[in-house]
Each structure stands twice: as structure tokens, then as C-alpha cells.
Amino acid sequence: MDVKFEALPQAERPIVYVRPVAVADLPAEVQAQVGGLVTVYSVNRPDGARVALVADRNLAFVLARQNEMDPVNVH
């Protein structure tokens, strides 16, 4: 089937990806700021750039929505 396809429609708000990050994998200066946490959650743009690190998954979703972004969970 030959059907021309121009592009996907743009989302109303930018998508960001939320994923768990082991504190041990973060730079030492960041590890020093997270207290006794073992895992934090990263909010990332589609290109992989980290926008924020937060203490828990729910906070990551709230942060994204408050900043007019649509969060998506990544395993």
C-alpha cells in the first residue's frame, strides 16, 4: 500500500518521560544532596536531556503537569 505520510500531529503540550534513577549512578555532588534516598525520579525531554530530579514518581508527574508538560512513565 502506497500512502504518503507527512508527519505526526503535534501534541498540545510537550511530552516528558519519568524514569527511576539509582542514586549510586548520579554524580557525587548530587548524591550528597539527596539524603538517604536509594532511588530518585528523573524527568527527561524526548531527546534524553534531564529536566529535573525529584524524590518520588508522583512528585515527578505533578511537577511536569504544573509546568504544562505531559508526563509518560518509562521503565
C-alpha positions as CSV (number, residue, x, y, z in Angstrom):
1,M,0.0,0.0,0.0
2,D,1.5,3.4,-1.0
3,V,0.2,6.2,1.1
4,K,2.1,9.4,1.6
5,F,2.6,10.4,5.2
6,E,3.7,13.9,6.0
7,A,4.2,14.0,9.8
8,L,2.6,13.1,13.1
9,P,0.3,15.7,14.6
10,Q,1.9,17.8,17.3
11,A,0.8,17.3,20.9
12,E,-0.8,20.2,22.6
13,R,1.8,20.0,25.4
14,P,5.3,18.7,25.3
15,I,5.9,15.1,26.4
16,V,8.4,14.3,29.1
17,Y,9.5,10.9,30.3
18,V,9.7,10.0,34.0
19,R,12.0,7.2,35.0
20,P,13.6,5.9,38.2
21,V,17.4,6.6,38.6
22,A,19.6,4.9,41.1
23,V,21.3,7.5,43.3
24,A,24.5,5.5,43.1
25,D,24.6,6.3,39.3
26,L,24.5,10.1,39.9
27,P,27.5,12.4,40.3
28,A,28.9,12.6,43.9
29,E,27.7,16.2,44.3
30,V,24.1,15.2,43.5
31,Q,24.3,12.1,45.8
32,A,25.3,14.4,48.7
33,Q,22.1,16.4,48.2
34,V,19.5,13.5,48.2
35,G,19.8,12.4,51.8
36,G,19.3,8.7,52.4
37,L,17.3,8.0,49.2
38,V,18.3,5.0,47.1
39,T,16.2,5.9,44.0
40,V,15.1,9.3,42.7
41,Y,13.0,10.0,39.6
42,S,14.2,11.9,36.5
43,V,12.0,14.0,34.3
44,N,13.5,13.9,30.7
45,R,12.8,15.6,27.4
46,P,12.3,13.3,24.4
47,D,15.9,14.0,23.4
48,G,17.1,12.5,26.7
49,A,18.0,15.8,28.4
50,R,17.3,15.7,32.1
51,V,14.9,18.4,33.2
52,A,14.6,17.6,36.9
53,L,15.4,15.1,39.6
54,V,12.8,14.6,42.3
55,A,12.3,12.3,45.3
56,D,9.3,10.2,44.1
57,R,7.3,9.3,41.0
58,N,4.1,11.2,42.0
59,L,6.1,14.4,42.5
60,A,7.7,14.0,39.1
61,F,4.2,13.8,37.4
62,V,2.9,16.7,39.4
63,L,6.0,18.8,38.5
64,A,5.6,18.0,34.8
65,R,1.8,18.9,34.8
66,Q,2.4,22.1,36.7
67,N,4.8,23.1,34.0
68,E,2.4,22.3,31.2
69,M,4.1,19.1,30.1
70,D,2.5,15.6,29.6
71,P,4.5,13.0,31.7
72,V,4.9,9.4,30.5
73,N,6.3,6.6,32.6
74,V,9.4,4.8,31.4
75,H,10.6,1.6,32.9
